[in-house]
Amino acid sequence: AMPSIFSYQSAEVDWCEGNFERSPVIAEYYNTVNATTLFSLLLLTPLNFLVLEEPAWLQLCLLLAGIFSMYFHMTLSYVGQLLDELSILWSLAVAYAFWYPKVYFPRFIKSRQHFFWLSGATTVVTTLMSFVKPALNAYALNCIALHLLYLTWRELKKCQDRRVHRMAAVMVMWWVLAISSWLSDRWLCGLWQAINFPYFHSFWHVLIALSLLYLCPLVIYFDVNYEMPSFRPKLGYWPSDSWPIVVPYIALEEPHKQC
């Protein structure tokens, strides 16, 4: 019946944290609370979008991803699972469509507009495929991170700016911690339940948000080098480099000097 896809615990997947242990209306209390952390951290990303207009669409997608993540972990519903995963998929699609460097376009793609259509068609097909075996969706989405890391490595080989390399290293560190937490929750749940500490998926939400906070300015940095050659992008940290907790951002300087 149609209403069943909205019902609690109708999703194909569940996480290690016990359900309804701390609230009768929230299935996974700590996963839900830490999904709000993901949502809150992503509110900081507009600092980077002052540089370019197009990524406002990505900002909207990221905020929806945070909201849908909260909804999914609160209900563990089939609809919640798909909304969570598809919002992430479409966020990635928007990011690729706007920011994927032209030098890496397939040979048959002649313009950014053609790449938009390719990205859109690929995303529609992938969206339809996600309904076939939803339990595999999260693994497929995490695999996209490997391609992003490969692209980052390709760009770093052409860049001598130590600040860029340092920011990339911090981004990778947060990602490694995040994916380790995700896999630990998925594969070692019995162990964590035995020691009464099944909270690694909630760590994932915070750690992947921190990784994204560093990835966004990195991607914009490389994009400015390609698309706005009259400017020299410079990485900065708000409110100050010396603060222990900072928000990275991009500043534009003239004239352009080769990275």
WOSUL-V874641 format. One record per pair of residues at least 24 apart in sequence whose ideal C-beta (glycine too) atoms are under 10 Angstrom apart, sorted by the first residue. I is the first residue (numbers start at 1). J is the second residue. D is the distance in Angstrom with one decimal. If there is no record, write none. Layout:
i=I j=J d=D
i=I j=J d=D
This chain:
i=4 j=77 d=9.1
i=4 j=78 d=7.8
i=4 j=79 d=9.9
i=5 j=77 d=6.9
i=5 j=78 d=4.3
i=5 j=79 d=5.2
i=5 j=80 d=9.4
i=5 j=81 d=9.6
i=5 j=82 d=8.7
i=6 j=75 d=7.7
i=6 j=77 d=5.4
i=6 j=78 d=7.6
i=6 j=79 d=5.2
i=6 j=80 d=8.2
i=7 j=75 d=8.1
i=7 j=76 d=9.4
i=7 j=77 d=6.2
i=7 j=78 d=8.1
i=7 j=79 d=9.2
i=8 j=74 d=9.0
i=8 j=75 d=5.4
i=8 j=76 d=6.2
i=8 j=77 d=6.3
i=8 j=80 d=9.4
i=9 j=75 d=7.9
i=9 j=76 d=4.6
i=9 j=77 d=7.4
i=9 j=78 d=9.4
i=10 j=75 d=8.3
i=10 j=76 d=7.4
i=10 j=77 d=5.1
i=10 j=78 d=4.4
i=10 j=79 d=8.0
i=10 j=80 d=8.7
i=10 j=81 d=8.6
i=11 j=72 d=7.2
i=11 j=73 d=9.9
i=11 j=75 d=8.2
i=11 j=76 d=5.0
i=11 j=77 d=5.9
i=11 j=78 d=5.1
i=11 j=79 d=8.5
i=11 j=80 d=6.5
i=11 j=81 d=4.1
i=11 j=82 d=8.5
i=11 j=84 d=9.2
i=11 j=134 d=7.5
i=11 j=135 d=9.0
i=12 j=76 d=9.9
i=12 j=78 d=7.3
i=12 j=81 d=6.9
i=12 j=82 d=9.9
i=12 j=133 d=8.1
i=12 j=134 d=4.9
i=12 j=135 d=4.5
i=12 j=136 d=9.3
i=12 j=137 d=9.1
i=13 j=72 d=9.4
i=13 j=76 d=8.2
i=13 j=78 d=9.9
i=13 j=81 d=6.4
i=13 j=85 d=9.7
i=13 j=134 d=7.3
i=13 j=135 d=5.5
i=13 j=136 d=9.7
i=13 j=137 d=8.6
i=13 j=138 d=7.1
i=13 j=186 d=9.1
i=14 j=76 d=6.1
i=14 j=81 d=10.0
i=14 j=189 d=9.5
i=15 j=72 d=10.0
i=15 j=73 d=7.6
i=15 j=76 d=8.4
i=15 j=182 d=9.5
i=15 j=185 d=5.9
i=15 j=186 d=8.0
i=15 j=189 d=8.0
i=15 j=198 d=8.0
i=15 j=199 d=9.6
i=15 j=200 d=8.8
i=15 j=201 d=4.5
i=15 j=202 d=8.8
i=15 j=204 d=9.2
i=16 j=184 d=8.7
i=16 j=185 d=4.8
i=16 j=186 d=8.0
i=16 j=187 d=9.9
i=16 j=188 d=8.4
i=16 j=189 d=4.0
i=16 j=190 d=8.8
i=16 j=191 d=9.5
i=16 j=192 d=5.6
i=16 j=193 d=6.5
i=16 j=197 d=9.2
i=16 j=198 d=3.9
i=16 j=199 d=7.8
i=16 j=200 d=6.8
i=16 j=201 d=6.3
i=16 j=202 d=9.7
i=17 j=73 d=8.6
i=17 j=185 d=8.3
i=17 j=189 d=9.3
i=17 j=192 d=9.2
i=17 j=193 d=9.3
i=17 j=197 d=10.0
i=17 j=198 d=4.9
i=17 j=199 d=6.3
i=17 j=200 d=9.0
i=17 j=201 d=6.6
i=17 j=202 d=7.1
i=18 j=193 d=8.1
i=18 j=196 d=9.8
i=18 j=198 d=6.7
i=19 j=73 d=10.0
i=19 j=76 d=6.8
i=20 j=76 d=9.7
i=21 j=198 d=9.9
i=23 j=74 d=9.0
i=25 j=74 d=7.6
i=25 j=75 d=9.0
i=26 j=70 d=9.6
i=26 j=73 d=8.0
i=26 j=74 d=5.1
i=26 j=75 d=8.6
i=26 j=76 d=10.0
i=27 j=72 d=9.1
i=27 j=73 d=6.7
i=27 j=74 d=6.1
i=27 j=75 d=6.1
i=27 j=76 d=4.5
i=27 j=77 d=8.8
i=27 j=80 d=9.4
i=28 j=72 d=9.0
i=28 j=73 d=4.6
i=28 j=74 d=7.5
i=28 j=75 d=9.4
i=28 j=76 d=6.9
i=28 j=198 d=9.6
i=28 j=199 d=9.8
i=28 j=201 d=7.9
i=28 j=202 d=8.2
i=29 j=73 d=8.7
i=29 j=74 d=8.9
i=29 j=202 d=9.1
i=30 j=73 d=8.8
i=30 j=198 d=8.9
i=30 j=199 d=5.4
i=30 j=201 d=8.4
i=30 j=202 d=4.4
i=30 j=203 d=9.4
i=30 j=205 d=9.4
i=31 j=69 d=8.5
i=31 j=70 d=9.0
i=31 j=72 d=8.7
i=31 j=73 d=4.0
i=31 j=74 d=8.7
i=31 j=76 d=9.4
i=31 j=185 d=9.4
i=31 j=198 d=9.8
i=31 j=199 d=8.2
i=31 j=201 d=5.5
i=31 j=202 d=5.0
i=31 j=203 d=10.0
i=31 j=204 d=8.8
i=31 j=205 d=7.1
i=32 j=69 d=8.5
i=32 j=70 d=5.6
i=32 j=71 d=8.7
i=32 j=72 d=8.7
i=32 j=73 d=4.4
i=32 j=74 d=4.8
i=32 j=75 d=9.3
i=32 j=202 d=8.6
i=32 j=205 d=9.4
i=33 j=70 d=8.7
i=33 j=73 d=8.8
i=33 j=74 d=9.9
i=33 j=202 d=7.2
i=33 j=205 d=9.0
i=34 j=69 d=9.2
i=34 j=70 d=9.4
i=34 j=73 d=8.5
i=34 j=199 d=8.5
i=34 j=201 d=8.2
i=34 j=202 d=3.9
i=34 j=203 d=7.4
i=34 j=204 d=8.1
i=34 j=205 d=4.2
i=34 j=206 d=5.6
i=34 j=207 d=9.7
i=34 j=209 d=9.1
i=35 j=65 d=9.5
i=35 j=66 d=6.6
i=35 j=67 d=8.7
i=35 j=68 d=8.9
i=35 j=69 d=4.1
i=35 j=70 d=4.3
i=35 j=71 d=8.6
i=35 j=72 d=7.9
i=35 j=73 d=5.5
i=35 j=74 d=8.4
i=35 j=84 d=8.8
i=35 j=201 d=9.7
i=35 j=202 d=8.2
i=35 j=204 d=9.9
i=35 j=205 d=5.2
i=35 j=206 d=9.5
i=35 j=209 d=9.5
i=36 j=66 d=7.6
i=36 j=67 d=9.4
i=36 j=69 d=8.8
i=36 j=70 d=5.9
i=36 j=73 d=9.9
i=36 j=205 d=8.6
i=37 j=66 d=8.9
i=37 j=202 d=8.5
i=37 j=205 d=6.0
i=37 j=206 d=5.0
i=37 j=207 d=9.9
i=37 j=209 d=6.5
i=37 j=210 d=9.6
i=38 j=62 d=9.0
i=38 j=65 d=7.7
i=38 j=66 d=5.0
i=38 j=67 d=9.8
i=38 j=69 d=6.0
i=38 j=70 d=8.4
i=38 j=202 d=10.0
i=38 j=204 d=9.2
i=38 j=205 d=4.5
i=38 j=206 d=7.1
i=38 j=207 d=9.7
i=38 j=208 d=7.2
i=38 j=209 d=4.4
i=38 j=210 d=9.6
i=38 j=212 d=8.7
i=39 j=63 d=6.9
i=39 j=64 d=9.7
i=39 j=65 d=8.4
i=39 j=66 d=3.0
i=39 j=67 d=6.4
i=39 j=68 d=9.8
i=39 j=69 d=7.4
i=39 j=70 d=6.7
i=39 j=205 d=9.1
i=39 j=209 d=8.5
i=40 j=66 d=7.9
i=40 j=206 d=9.9
i=40 j=209 d=8.2
i=41 j=66 d=8.5
i=41 j=205 d=9.2
i=41 j=206 d=7.6
i=41 j=208 d=9.5
i=41 j=209 d=4.0
i=41 j=210 d=6.8
i=41 j=212 d=7.8
i=41 j=213 d=6.0
i=41 j=247 d=9.1
i=42 j=66 d=5.5
i=42 j=91 d=9.7
i=42 j=209 d=6.3
i=42 j=212 d=7.0
i=42 j=213 d=7.9
i=42 j=216 d=9.2
i=44 j=209 d=9.2
i=44 j=213 d=6.5
i=44 j=216 d=9.5
i=44 j=238 d=8.8
i=44 j=247 d=5.0
i=44 j=248 d=9.5
i=44 j=249 d=9.2
i=45 j=209 d=9.7
i=45 j=212 d=7.6
i=45 j=213 d=6.9
i=45 j=215 d=9.9
i=45 j=216 d=5.4
i=45 j=217 d=8.8
i=45 j=247 d=8.6
i=45 j=248 d=10.0
i=45 j=249 d=9.3
i=46 j=249 d=9.6
i=47 j=213 d=9.7
i=47 j=216 d=9.1
i=47 j=217 d=8.3
i=47 j=236 d=9.4
i=47 j=238 d=6.3
i=47 j=247 d=5.9
i=47 j=248 d=8.3
i=47 j=249 d=4.3
i=47 j=250 d=8.5
i=48 j=213 d=9.1
i=48 j=216 d=5.0
i=48 j=217 d=5.0
i=48 j=218 d=9.7
i=48 j=219 d=8.8
i=48 j=220 d=5.5
i=48 j=221 d=9.5
i=48 j=247 d=8.9
i=48 j=248 d=7.9
i=48 j=249 d=5.5
i=48 j=250 d=5.8
i=49 j=216 d=8.3
i=49 j=220 d=8.3
i=49 j=249 d=9.7
i=49 j=250 d=9.7
i=50 j=220 d=9.9
i=50 j=249 d=7.9
i=50 j=250 d=8.3
i=50 j=251 d=9.5
i=50 j=252 d=9.5
i=51 j=217 d=8.9
i=51 j=220 d=5.6
i=51 j=221 d=9.3
i=51 j=223 d=8.6
i=51 j=224 d=6.7
i=51 j=228 d=8.5
i=51 j=231 d=9.1
i=51 j=233 d=7.9
i=51 j=249 d=8.5
i=51 j=250 d=5.2
i=51 j=251 d=8.5
i=51 j=252 d=6.6
i=52 j=98 d=8.0
i=52 j=99 d=8.9
i=52 j=220 d=6.8
i=52 j=223 d=7.3
i=52 j=224 d=8.0
i=52 j=227 d=8.2
i=52 j=228 d=8.5
i=52 j=250 d=9.2
i=53 j=98 d=9.9
i=54 j=94 d=8.7
i=54 j=97 d=8.8
i=54 j=98 d=4.7
i=54 j=99 d=8.5
i=54 j=223 d=9.7
i=55 j=94 d=7.8
i=55 j=95 d=7.7
i=55 j=98 d=6.1
i=55 j=99 d=7.6
i=55 j=216 d=8.2
i=55 j=219 d=9.1
i=55 j=220 d=7.7
i=55 j=223 d=9.2
i=56 j=94 d=9.9
i=57 j=90 d=9.5
i=57 j=91 d=9.2
i=57 j=94 d=5.1
i=57 j=95 d=9.4
i=57 j=97 d=8.8
i=57 j=98 d=7.6
i=58 j=90 d=9.5
i=58 j=91 d=6.2
i=58 j=92 d=9.3
i=58 j=93 d=9.6
i=58 j=94 d=4.7
i=58 j=95 d=5.5
i=58 j=97 d=9.3
i=58 j=98 d=7.1
i=58 j=99 d=8.5
i=58 j=216 d=8.4
i=58 j=219 d=9.8
i=59 j=91 d=9.5
i=59 j=94 d=9.5
i=59 j=216 d=9.6
i=60 j=87 d=9.9
i=60 j=90 d=9.8
i=60 j=91 d=9.0
i=60 j=94 d=8.7
i=61 j=87 d=6.3
i=61 j=88 d=8.4
i=61 j=89 d=9.4
i=61 j=90 d=5.5
i=61 j=91 d=3.8
i=61 j=92 d=8.6
i=61 j=93 d=8.4
i=61 j=94 d=5.5
i=61 j=95 d=8.3
i=62 j=87 d=8.4
i=62 j=88 d=9.0
i=62 j=91 d=5.5
i=62 j=94 d=9.2
i=62 j=95 d=9.2
i=62 j=209 d=9.5
i=62 j=212 d=7.6
i=62 j=216 d=8.9
i=63 j=87 d=9.2
i=63 j=91 d=9.5
i=64 j=88 d=9.4
i=64 j=90 d=8.3
i=64 j=91 d=7.9
i=65 j=89 d=9.4
i=65 j=90 d=8.6
i=65 j=91 d=5.6
i=65 j=92 d=9.8
i=65 j=212 d=9.8
i=66 j=205 d=9.0
i=66 j=209 d=8.3
i=69 j=205 d=7.0
i=70 j=205 d=9.5
i=73 j=201 d=8.4
i=73 j=202 d=8.7
i=73 j=205 d=8.6
i=78 j=134 d=7.5
i=81 j=130 d=9.7
i=81 j=134 d=5.9
i=81 j=135 d=9.1
i=81 j=137 d=7.8
i=81 j=138 d=8.9
i=82 j=127 d=9.2
i=82 j=130 d=6.9
i=82 j=131 d=7.4
i=82 j=134 d=6.6
i=82 j=137 d=8.1
i=84 j=137 d=9.1
i=84 j=138 d=9.0
i=84 j=141 d=10.0
i=85 j=127 d=9.6
i=85 j=130 d=6.3
i=85 j=134 d=7.4
i=85 j=137 d=4.5
i=85 j=138 d=6.6
i=85 j=140 d=8.9
i=85 j=141 d=6.4
i=86 j=123 d=9.3
i=86 j=126 d=9.2
i=86 j=127 d=6.0
i=86 j=130 d=6.4
i=86 j=131 d=9.6
i=86 j=137 d=8.4
i=86 j=141 d=9.8
i=88 j=137 d=9.0
i=88 j=138 d=9.0
i=88 j=141 d=5.6
i=88 j=142 d=9.8
i=88 j=144 d=9.1
i=88 j=208 d=9.9
i=89 j=123 d=6.6
i=89 j=126 d=6.2
i=89 j=127 d=6.6
i=89 j=130 d=7.1
i=89 j=137 d=8.1
i=89 j=140 d=8.8
i=89 j=141 d=6.5
i=89 j=144 d=8.7
i=90 j=123 d=6.4
i=90 j=126 d=9.6
i=90 j=127 d=7.9
i=91 j=212 d=9.5
i=92 j=119 d=9.5
i=92 j=123 d=8.4
i=92 j=126 d=9.6
i=92 j=141 d=7.6
i=92 j=144 d=5.9
i=92 j=145 d=9.5
i=92 j=147 d=9.8
i=92 j=148 d=8.7
i=93 j=119 d=5.5
i=93 j=120 d=7.4
i=93 j=122 d=7.5
i=93 j=123 d=4.0
i=93 j=124 d=9.3
i=93 j=126 d=8.2
i=93 j=127 d=9.1
i=94 j=119 d=8.3
i=94 j=120 d=9.9
i=94 j=123 d=8.9
i=95 j=119 d=9.6
i=95 j=148 d=8.9
i=95 j=215 d=9.2
i=95 j=216 d=8.7
i=95 j=219 d=7.1
i=96 j=122 d=8.8
i=96 j=123 d=8.8
i=96 j=144 d=9.0
i=96 j=147 d=9.4
i=96 j=148 d=9.4
i=96 j=151 d=9.9
i=97 j=122 d=9.8
i=97 j=123 d=8.6
i=98 j=219 d=9.4
i=98 j=223 d=8.0
i=98 j=227 d=9.8
i=99 j=151 d=9.8
i=99 j=216 d=9.6
i=99 j=219 d=5.3
i=99 j=220 d=7.6
i=99 j=222 d=8.0
i=99 j=223 d=5.1
i=99 j=226 d=9.3
i=99 j=227 d=9.1
i=100 j=151 d=8.2
i=100 j=219 d=9.5
i=100 j=223 d=9.2
i=101 j=151 d=7.8
i=101 j=154 d=8.9
i=101 j=155 d=7.9
i=101 j=219 d=9.6
i=101 j=222 d=6.8
i=101 j=223 d=7.4
i=101 j=225 d=9.0
i=101 j=226 d=5.5
i=101 j=227 d=9.0
i=102 j=226 d=6.8
i=102 j=227 d=8.6
i=103 j=154 d=9.3
i=103 j=155 d=9.9
i=103 j=226 d=7.4
i=104 j=151 d=7.2
i=104 j=154 d=7.9
i=104 j=155 d=9.9
i=112 j=227 d=9.4
i=138 j=182 d=8.0
i=138 j=186 d=8.4
i=139 j=182 d=9.8
i=139 j=183 d=9.9
i=139 j=186 d=8.9
i=142 j=175 d=10.0
i=142 j=178 d=9.5
i=142 j=179 d=6.5
i=142 j=182 d=7.0
i=142 j=183 d=8.8
i=142 j=208 d=9.5
i=145 j=175 d=6.5
i=145 j=178 d=9.1
i=145 j=179 d=7.2
i=145 j=208 d=9.1
i=145 j=211 d=8.8
i=145 j=215 d=9.4
i=146 j=179 d=9.9
i=148 j=175 d=8.9
i=148 j=215 d=7.2
i=148 j=218 d=9.7
i=148 j=219 d=8.5
i=149 j=175 d=7.5
i=149 j=176 d=9.9
i=149 j=215 d=9.7
i=151 j=219 d=8.7
i=151 j=222 d=8.4
i=152 j=215 d=8.1
i=152 j=218 d=6.7
i=152 j=219 d=8.5
i=152 j=222 d=8.4
i=154 j=222 d=9.6
i=155 j=218 d=8.3
i=155 j=219 d=9.2
i=155 j=221 d=8.7
i=155 j=222 d=4.9
i=155 j=225 d=8.5
i=155 j=226 d=9.7
i=155 j=259 d=9.1
i=156 j=218 d=9.3
i=156 j=222 d=9.3
i=156 j=259 d=10.0
i=158 j=222 d=9.1
i=158 j=225 d=8.8
i=158 j=258 d=9.4
i=158 j=259 d=7.0
i=159 j=221 d=8.6
i=159 j=222 d=8.1
i=159 j=225 d=8.3
i=159 j=258 d=9.5
i=159 j=259 d=4.5
i=160 j=258 d=8.7
i=160 j=259 d=6.5
i=161 j=221 d=8.6
i=161 j=232 d=9.9
i=161 j=233 d=9.2
i=161 j=234 d=8.6
i=161 j=235 d=7.7
i=161 j=259 d=5.5
i=163 j=221 d=9.4
i=163 j=234 d=7.8
i=163 j=235 d=4.8
i=163 j=236 d=8.8
i=163 j=237 d=9.4
i=163 j=241 d=9.4
i=163 j=248 d=9.6
i=164 j=217 d=9.6
i=164 j=218 d=7.2
i=164 j=221 d=6.3
i=164 j=222 d=8.7
i=164 j=233 d=9.0
i=164 j=234 d=9.6
i=164 j=235 d=6.3
i=164 j=259 d=7.3
i=166 j=214 d=10.0
i=166 j=235 d=8.6
i=167 j=214 d=5.6
i=167 j=215 d=9.2
i=167 j=217 d=7.1
i=167 j=218 d=5.9
i=167 j=221 d=8.3
i=167 j=235 d=5.7
i=167 j=237 d=9.1
i=167 j=248 d=6.1
i=168 j=214 d=7.8
i=168 j=215 d=8.9
i=168 j=218 d=6.0
i=168 j=221 d=9.7
i=169 j=214 d=9.3
i=170 j=210 d=8.7
i=170 j=211 d=8.7
i=170 j=213 d=9.6
i=170 j=214 d=5.4
i=170 j=218 d=9.8
i=170 j=248 d=8.5
i=171 j=210 d=8.6
i=171 j=211 d=5.6
i=171 j=212 d=8.5
i=171 j=213 d=8.4
i=171 j=214 d=3.7
i=171 j=215 d=5.3
i=171 j=216 d=9.5
i=171 j=217 d=9.3
i=171 j=218 d=6.3
i=171 j=248 d=9.0
i=172 j=211 d=8.0
i=172 j=214 d=8.8
i=172 j=215 d=9.5
i=173 j=207 d=9.5
i=173 j=210 d=9.2
i=173 j=211 d=8.3
i=173 j=214 d=9.0
i=174 j=206 d=9.3
i=174 j=207 d=5.5
i=174 j=208 d=7.6
i=174 j=209 d=8.7
i=174 j=210 d=4.4
i=174 j=211 d=3.8
i=174 j=212 d=8.6
i=174 j=213 d=8.1
i=174 j=214 d=6.7
i=174 j=215 d=9.0
i=175 j=207 d=7.8
i=175 j=208 d=7.3
i=175 j=210 d=9.0
i=175 j=211 d=4.3
i=175 j=212 d=9.0
i=175 j=214 d=8.9
i=175 j=215 d=8.1
i=176 j=207 d=9.0
i=176 j=211 d=8.8
i=177 j=203 d=7.8
i=177 j=204 d=9.0
i=177 j=206 d=9.6
i=177 j=207 d=4.9
i=177 j=208 d=9.1
i=177 j=210 d=8.5
i=177 j=211 d=8.3
i=178 j=203 d=7.8
i=178 j=204 d=5.5
i=178 j=205 d=8.6
i=178 j=206 d=8.3
i=178 j=207 d=3.6
i=178 j=208 d=4.2
i=178 j=209 d=8.6
i=178 j=210 d=7.8
i=178 j=211 d=5.7
i=178 j=212 d=9.4
i=179 j=204 d=8.0
i=179 j=207 d=8.6
i=179 j=208 d=8.1
i=179 j=211 d=9.1
i=180 j=204 d=8.9
i=180 j=207 d=8.7
i=181 j=205 d=9.1
i=181 j=206 d=9.0
i=181 j=207 d=6.1
i=181 j=208 d=8.7
i=182 j=207 d=8.8
i=182 j=208 d=7.9
i=213 j=246 d=9.4
i=213 j=247 d=6.8
i=213 j=248 d=6.7
i=213 j=249 d=10.0
i=214 j=247 d=9.7
i=214 j=248 d=5.7
i=215 j=248 d=9.6
i=216 j=248 d=8.1
i=216 j=249 d=9.1
i=216 j=250 d=9.0
i=217 j=247 d=9.1
i=217 j=248 d=4.7
i=217 j=249 d=5.8
i=217 j=250 d=5.1
i=217 j=251 d=9.9
i=218 j=248 d=8.3
i=218 j=250 d=9.1
i=219 j=250 d=9.7
i=220 j=249 d=8.9
i=220 j=250 d=5.0
i=221 j=248 d=9.7
i=221 j=250 d=5.8
i=221 j=259 d=8.5
i=222 j=259 d=8.9
i=223 j=250 d=9.4
i=224 j=250 d=6.9
i=224 j=252 d=6.9
i=224 j=256 d=9.2
i=225 j=256 d=8.3
i=225 j=258 d=8.9
i=225 j=259 d=6.0
i=228 j=252 d=7.4
i=228 j=256 d=8.2
i=229 j=255 d=10.0
i=229 j=256 d=5.5
i=229 j=258 d=9.8
i=230 j=254 d=6.7
i=230 j=255 d=7.2
i=230 j=256 d=5.7
i=231 j=255 d=8.2
i=231 j=256 d=5.8
i=232 j=256 d=4.7
i=232 j=257 d=5.4
i=232 j=258 d=9.0
i=232 j=259 d=8.1
i=233 j=259 d=8.3
